[in-house]
Amino acid sequence: MEKLDALNQVAAFHQTFGAPILDNPTIPDLERCKLRVKLLQEELDELKQAIEDKDIVEIADALCDLQYVLSGAVLEFGMGKKFVELFNEVQRSNMSKACQTLEEAEQTVEFYLQKDGTLAEIIEENGVYKVYRIEDNKVLKSIAYSPAQLNEILHK
């Protein structure tokens, strides 16, 4: 896959049209926040409709528009300079959902069974053990999962 430079491309749009780009993590005023959520919802609704219509061109358009509007929100909430680090931390956290050993995976399955009766299966692929809820194939977090530490990134 080619790398995408969405934040910088959308920043050029914001600069051209006078849309906000904040320098530090900030919650904009309520009206701007509502606008951001409305724009994201509109694009998400377009994606839902395109999927229902089985229209791959409209799906592509909606996905691009979602990325564009989301990137604009990142900039307006003042997270542009920190977003790569924030995203990398979320990626690290998400990848910690995978189990590194069969023993860890077995303990994870047992944890969910004891916790709420969830039935799960283990799938090994490329030396990584993934645990899925049998009911809907949802990825279950390893017992060694570690949540994203975004606070320290946002406030440094």
LORO-118954 format. One record per atom (N, C-alpha, C): x, y, z; atom name. Coordinates in steps of 0.02 Angstrom, whole numbers, always signed. Layout:
! LORO-118954
SITE,xx,yy,zz,name
SITE,X,Y,Z,CA
...
//
This chain:
! LORO-118954
SITE,xx,yy,zz,name
SITE,+42,-60,+0,N
SITE,+0,+0,+0,CA
SITE,+44,+62,+0,C
SITE,+20,+112,-34,N
SITE,+56,+176,-34,CA
SITE,+38,+214,+30,C
SITE,+85,+255,+53,N
SITE,+72,+296,+112,CA
SITE,+27,+354,+93,C
SITE,-15,+372,+140,N
SITE,-63,+427,+132,CA
SITE,-41,+485,+176,C
SITE,-46,+545,+152,N
SITE,-27,+604,+191,CA
SITE,-89,+647,+203,C
SITE,-141,+615,+228,N
SITE,-207,+648,+235,CA
SITE,-204,+712,+276,C
SITE,-169,+710,+333,N
SITE,-169,+769,+376,CA
SITE,-139,+830,+341,C
SITE,-83,+821,+307,N
SITE,-53,+878,+273,CA
SITE,-94,+901,+213,C
SITE,-125,+854,+178,N
SITE,-167,+873,+122,CA
SITE,-228,+912,+146,C
SITE,-259,+888,+199,N
SITE,-318,+922,+226,CA
SITE,-297,+989,+258,C
SITE,-237,+991,+287,N
SITE,-212,+1055,+315,CA
SITE,-207,+1108,+259,C
SITE,-187,+1087,+200,N
SITE,-184,+1134,+143,CA
SITE,-254,+1161,+127,C
SITE,-303,+1117,+130,N
SITE,-373,+1138,+119,CA
SITE,-395,+1187,+173,C
SITE,-380,+1170,+236,N
SITE,-399,+1214,+291,CA
SITE,-366,+1283,+284,C
SITE,-302,+1283,+265,N
SITE,-268,+1347,+256,CA
SITE,-298,+1387,+199,C
SITE,-315,+1353,+145,N
SITE,-345,+1387,+87,CA
SITE,-412,+1418,+104,C
SITE,-454,+1381,+141,N
SITE,-522,+1403,+154,CA
SITE,-533,+1432,+224,C
SITE,-479,+1442,+261,N
SITE,-485,+1474,+327,CA
SITE,-517,+1431,+381,C
SITE,-515,+1366,+372,N
SITE,-541,+1321,+425,CA
SITE,-489,+1316,+480,C
SITE,-511,+1306,+542,N
SITE,-464,+1306,+598,CA
SITE,-413,+1249,+596,C
SITE,-352,+1267,+614,N
SITE,-299,+1219,+629,CA
SITE,-269,+1243,+695,C
SITE,-283,+1207,+749,N
SITE,-258,+1227,+814,CA
SITE,-190,+1195,+827,C
SITE,-147,+1230,+864,N
SITE,-79,+1207,+876,CA
SITE,-73,+1157,+932,C
SITE,-119,+1159,+980,N
SITE,-115,+1116,+1038,CA
SITE,-182,+1081,+1049,C
SITE,-180,+1020,+1079,N
SITE,-242,+985,+1092,CA
SITE,-292,+1029,+1130,C
SITE,-350,+1038,+1100,N
SITE,-401,+1084,+1125,CA
SITE,-469,+1058,+1105,C
SITE,-518,+1070,+1147,N
SITE,-587,+1057,+1128,CA
SITE,-616,+1122,+1103,C
SITE,-633,+1126,+1038,N
SITE,-661,+1188,+1010,CA
SITE,-727,+1205,+1043,C
SITE,-754,+1264,+1026,N
SITE,-819,+1283,+1054,CA
SITE,-872,+1234,+1032,C
SITE,-927,+1233,+1068,N
SITE,-980,+1183,+1058,CA
SITE,-1006,+1182,+987,C
SITE,-1014,+1240,+956,N
SITE,-1041,+1242,+888,CA
SITE,-993,+1208,+839,C
SITE,-928,+1219,+847,N
SITE,-879,+1187,+802,CA
SITE,-879,+1111,+815,C
SITE,-884,+1091,+877,N
SITE,-887,+1020,+893,CA
SITE,-948,+987,+861,C
SITE,-1006,+1021,+867,N
SITE,-1067,+994,+837,CA
SITE,-1059,+989,+761,C
SITE,-1028,+1039,+731,N
SITE,-1017,+1037,+658,CA
SITE,-974,+978,+639,C
SITE,-920,+966,+676,N
SITE,-876,+910,+661,CA
SITE,-913,+844,+665,C
SITE,-953,+835,+717,N
SITE,-991,+773,+725,CA
SITE,-1042,+766,+669,C
SITE,-1075,+821,+652,N
SITE,-1124,+821,+598,CA
SITE,-1092,+801,+531,C
SITE,-1034,+829,+517,N
SITE,-999,+813,+454,CA
SITE,-980,+739,+452,C
SITE,-954,+714,+507,N
SITE,-936,+643,+510,CA
SITE,-997,+599,+501,C
SITE,-1052,+617,+534,N
SITE,-1113,+578,+530,CA
SITE,-1141,+577,+459,C
SITE,-1139,+635,+425,N
SITE,-1162,+638,+356,CA
SITE,-1123,+591,+311,C
SITE,-1057,+590,+320,N
SITE,-1016,+546,+279,CA
SITE,-1027,+473,+297,C
SITE,-1037,+459,+361,N
SITE,-1051,+390,+381,CA
SITE,-1118,+367,+353,C
SITE,-1167,+411,+353,N
SITE,-1232,+395,+324,CA
SITE,-1226,+380,+249,C
SITE,-1183,+420,+215,N
SITE,-1172,+407,+144,CA
SITE,-1139,+339,+133,C
SITE,-1094,+320,+177,N
SITE,-1062,+255,+172,CA
SITE,-1114,+200,+182,C
SITE,-1157,+207,+232,N
SITE,-1209,+157,+244,CA
SITE,-1253,+149,+182,C
SITE,-1273,+205,+152,N
SITE,-1315,+203,+93,CA
SITE,-1279,+170,+34,C
SITE,-1217,+187,+25,N
SITE,-1178,+158,-30,CA
SITE,-1171,+83,-22,C
SITE,-1162,+60,+39,N
SITE,-1158,-12,+52,CA
SITE,-1225,-45,+36,C
SITE,-1279,-15,+60,N
SITE,-1346,-42,+45,CA
SITE,-1358,-45,-31,C
SITE,-1334,+6,-66,N
SITE,-1343,+9,-139,CA
SITE,-1292,-34,-177,C
SITE,-1244,-62,-140,N
SITE,-1191,-101,-171,CA
SITE,-1156,-62,-226,C
SITE,-1140,+1,-211,N
SITE,-1110,+46,-259,CA
SITE,-1037,+60,-238,C
SITE,-991,+25,-269,N
SITE,-920,+29,-248,CA
SITE,-891,+99,-259,C
SITE,-915,+134,-310,N
SITE,-890,+202,-322,CA
SITE,-912,+248,-265,C
SITE,-974,+243,-244,N
SITE,-999,+284,-189,CA
SITE,-968,+263,-122,C
SITE,-952,+198,-115,N
SITE,-917,+175,-55,CA
SITE,-849,+208,-52,C
SITE,-813,+207,-108,N
SITE,-747,+239,-110,CA
SITE,-752,+314,-94,C
SITE,-802,+347,-123,N
SITE,-812,+418,-110,CA
SITE,-826,+431,-36,C
SITE,-869,+390,-7,N
SITE,-886,+399,+64,CA
SITE,-826,+387,+109,C
SITE,-787,+335,+94,N
SITE,-728,+321,+134,CA
SITE,-677,+377,+129,C
SITE,-667,+403,+69,N
SITE,-621,+460,+61,CA
SITE,-646,+521,+98,C
SITE,-711,+534,+92,N
SITE,-740,+591,+127,CA
SITE,-735,+583,+203,C
SITE,-746,+522,+228,N
SITE,-739,+510,+300,CA
SITE,-667,+525,+322,C
SITE,-618,+500,+284,N
SITE,-548,+513,+301,CA
SITE,-534,+588,+300,C
SITE,-562,+622,+251,N
SITE,-550,+694,+243,CA
SITE,-579,+733,+302,C
SITE,-641,+718,+319,N
SITE,-674,+753,+374,CA
SITE,-642,+735,+441,C
SITE,-623,+672,+448,N
SITE,-590,+651,+510,CA
SITE,-522,+687,+517,C
SITE,-486,+692,+463,N
SITE,-422,+728,+465,CA
SITE,-433,+801,+483,C
SITE,-486,+830,+457,N
SITE,-502,+899,+475,CA
SITE,-517,+906,+549,C
SITE,-551,+856,+577,N
SITE,-566,+857,+649,CA
SITE,-501,+852,+690,C
SITE,-456,+809,+668,N
SITE,-392,+803,+703,CA
SITE,-357,+871,+706,C
SITE,-357,+906,+649,N
SITE,-325,+972,+647,CA
SITE,-362,+1023,+690,C
SITE,-428,+1022,+687,N
SITE,-466,+1071,+725,CA
SITE,-464,+1059,+800,C
SITE,-453,+997,+820,N
SITE,-445,+981,+891,CA
SITE,-372,+988,+913,C
SITE,-330,+1015,+870,N
SITE,-262,+1031,+887,CA
SITE,-217,+970,+897,C
SITE,-233,+916,+864,N
SITE,-193,+855,+873,CA
SITE,-150,+838,+813,C
SITE,-147,+882,+764,N
SITE,-109,+869,+704,CA
SITE,-36,+852,+716,C
SITE,-3,+891,+758,N
SITE,+69,+881,+770,CA
SITE,+82,+817,+810,C
SITE,+33,+794,+847,N
SITE,+43,+736,+890,CA
SITE,+8,+674,+863,C
SITE,-26,+680,+806,N
SITE,-70,+626,+785,CA
SITE,-32,+563,+765,C
SITE,+26,+569,+734,N
SITE,+64,+509,+717,CA
SITE,+81,+471,+781,C
SITE,+104,+506,+832,N
SITE,+122,+473,+895,CA
SITE,+60,+444,+929,C
SITE,+4,+481,+927,N
SITE,-58,+456,+956,CA
SITE,-80,+392,+920,C
SITE,-79,+395,+854,N
SITE,-102,+337,+814,CA
SITE,-56,+277,+826,C
SITE,+10,+289,+828,N
SITE,+57,+235,+841,CA
SITE,+44,+203,+909,C
SITE,+26,+243,+958,N
SITE,+11,+215,+1025,CA
SITE,-53,+174,+1023,C
SITE,-103,+196,+986,N
SITE,-165,+157,+979,CA
SITE,-149,+91,+942,C
SITE,-106,+95,+891,N
SITE,-86,+34,+855,CA
SITE,-50,-14,+902,C
SITE,-4,+11,+943,N
SITE,+30,-32,+990,CA
SITE,-19,-67,+1036,C
SITE,-67,-27,+1061,N
SITE,-117,-55,+1106,CA
SITE,-160,-107,+1070,C
SITE,-183,-92,+1010,N
SITE,-224,-139,+973,CA
SITE,-186,-204,+959,C
SITE,-123,-199,+942,N
SITE,-84,-259,+928,CA
SITE,-72,-300,+991,C
SITE,-77,-269,+1050,N
SITE,-68,-306,+1112,CA
SITE,-129,-351,+1126,C
SITE,-181,-345,+1085,N
SITE,-238,-390,+1091,CA
SITE,-219,-461,+1070,C
SITE,-169,-468,+1027,N
SITE,-146,-534,+1005,CA
SITE,-105,-567,+1061,C
SITE,-110,-632,+1065,N
SITE,-72,-670,+1115,CA
SITE,-6,-692,+1084,C
SITE,+46,-690,+1124,N
SITE,+113,-707,+1099,CA
SITE,+128,-782,+1106,C
SITE,+92,-815,+1151,N
SITE,+103,-887,+1161,CA
SITE,+36,-923,+1164,C
SITE,+38,-989,+1152,N
SITE,-22,-1029,+1157,CA
SITE,-49,-1027,+1229,C
SITE,-3,-1028,+1277,N
SITE,-24,-1026,+1348,CA
SITE,-63,-961,+1363,C
SITE,-37,-905,+1338,N
SITE,-72,-841,+1348,CA
SITE,-141,-843,+1316,C
SITE,-146,-873,+1257,N
SITE,-210,-878,+1222,CA
SITE,-259,-922,+1261,C
SITE,-234,-977,+1286,N
SITE,-277,-1022,+1326,CA
SITE,-301,-988,+1389,C
SITE,-258,-950,+1421,N
SITE,-277,-913,+1481,CA
SITE,-328,-858,+1464,C
SITE,-322,-829,+1405,N
SITE,-369,-778,+1383,CA
SITE,-438,-809,+1372,C
SITE,-440,-866,+1339,N
SITE,-504,-902,+1327,CA
SITE,-536,-917,+1395,C
SITE,-498,-942,+1441,N
SITE,-524,-959,+1508,CA
SITE,-548,-897,+1544,C
SITE,-513,-842,+1538,N
SITE,-533,-779,+1570,CA
SITE,-603,-759,+1548,C
SITE,-615,-758,+1483,N
SITE,-681,-737,+1457,CA
SITE,-736,-787,+1475,C
SITE,-719,-851,+1476,N
SITE,-768,-901,+1496,CA
SITE,-789,-891,+1568,C
SITE,-741,-879,+1612,N
SITE,-756,-869,+1683,CA
SITE,-790,-802,+1695,C
SITE,-770,-751,+1657,N
SITE,-796,-684,+1666,CA
SITE,-871,-680,+1652,C
SITE,-892,-705,+1594,N
SITE,-963,-698,+1575,CA
SITE,-989,-754,+1531,C
SITE,-953,-810,+1531,N
SITE,-976,-867,+1492,CA
SITE,-962,-863,+1418,C
SITE,-921,-815,+1397,N
SITE,-906,-807,+1326,CA
SITE,-865,-866,+1301,C
SITE,-888,-895,+1247,N
SITE,-852,-949,+1214,CA
SITE,-806,-919,+1162,C
SITE,-745,-943,+1160,N
SITE,-696,-915,+1114,CA
SITE,-654,-970,+1083,C
SITE,-623,-953,+1026,N
SITE,-579,-999,+993,CA
SITE,-512,-965,+981,C
SITE,-461,-1007,+975,N
SITE,-393,-982,+963,CA
SITE,-374,-999,+891,C
SITE,-346,-950,+857,N
SITE,-320,-961,+790,CA
SITE,-248,-937,+789,C
SITE,-203,-983,+771,N
SITE,-132,-966,+766,CA
SITE,-116,-949,+693,C
SITE,-81,-895,+684,N
SITE,-60,-875,+617,CA
SITE,+5,-836,+622,C
SITE,+55,-859,+586,N
SITE,+120,-826,+585,CA
SITE,+149,-817,+655,C
SITE,+140,-867,+697,N
SITE,+169,-865,+764,CA
SITE,+133,-822,+814,C
SITE,+74,-796,+795,N
SITE,+34,-755,+840,CA
SITE,-32,-793,+853,C
SITE,-55,-790,+914,N
SITE,-117,-824,+933,CA
SITE,-172,-772,+943,C
SITE,-225,-780,+904,N
SITE,-280,-733,+907,CA
SITE,-340,-768,+938,C
SITE,-375,-732,+980,N
SITE,-434,-760,+1014,CA
SITE,-495,-723,+988,C
SITE,-543,-763,+964,N
SITE,-605,-735,+936,CA
SITE,-665,-761,+974,C
SITE,-713,-717,+986,N
SITE,-777,-738,+1015,CA
SITE,-813,-780,+962,C
SITE,-835,-839,+980,N
SITE,-867,-884,+932,CA
SITE,-931,-855,+905,C
SITE,-970,-822,+947,N
SITE,-1035,-796,+929,CA
SITE,-1034,-751,+866,C
SITE,-983,-707,+861,N
SITE,-983,-659,+806,CA
SITE,-913,-646,+777,C
SITE,-865,-686,+798,N
SITE,-796,-681,+772,CA
SITE,-762,-616,+792,C
SITE,-786,-584,+846,N
SITE,-754,-523,+871,CA
SITE,-687,-540,+903,C
SITE,-637,-499,+890,N
SITE,-572,-508,+922,CA
SITE,-580,-493,+997,C
SITE,-554,-538,+1038,N
SITE,-554,-528,+1110,CA
SITE,-484,-508,+1132,C
SITE,-480,-464,+1179,N
SITE,-415,-439,+1203,CA
SITE,-380,-493,+1244,C
SITE,-315,-499,+1231,N
SITE,-273,-543,+1270,CA
SITE,-274,-522,+1343,C
SITE,-260,-569,+1386,N
SITE,-253,-551,+1457,CA
SITE,-192,-505,+1467,C
SITE,-148,-503,+1417,N
SITE,-89,-459,+1421,CA
SITE,-100,-392,+1385,C
SITE,-162,-380,+1364,N
SITE,-179,-318,+1329,CA
SITE,-159,-258,+1372,C
SITE,-133,-206,+1339,N
SITE,-120,-144,+1376,CA
SITE,-152,-86,+1339,C
SITE,-193,-47,+1374,N
SITE,-229,+8,+1342,CA
SITE,-182,+63,+1317,C
SITE,-206,+99,+1269,N
SITE,-168,+155,+1241,CA
SITE,-158,+208,+1295,C
SITE,-97,+233,+1299,N
SITE,-79,+285,+1347,CA
SITE,-77,+352,+1311,C
SITE,-135,+380,+1296,N
SITE,-140,+441,+1257,CA
SITE,-130,+504,+1298,C
SITE,-147,+501,+1362,N
SITE,-144,+560,+1405,CA
SITE,-73,+590,+1406,C
SITE,-24,+547,+1415,N
SITE,+45,+573,+1420,CA
SITE,+68,+603,+1353,C
SITE,+44,+577,+1297,N
SITE,+62,+605,+1232,CA
SITE,+28,+673,+1223,C
SITE,-35,+677,+1241,N
SITE,-73,+739,+1233,CA
SITE,-45,+796,+1276,C
SITE,-18,+779,+1333,N
SITE,+3,+831,+1381,CA
SITE,+78,+841,+1386,C
SITE,+115,+816,+1338,N
SITE,+188,+830,+1342,CA
SITE,+207,+884,+1294,C
//
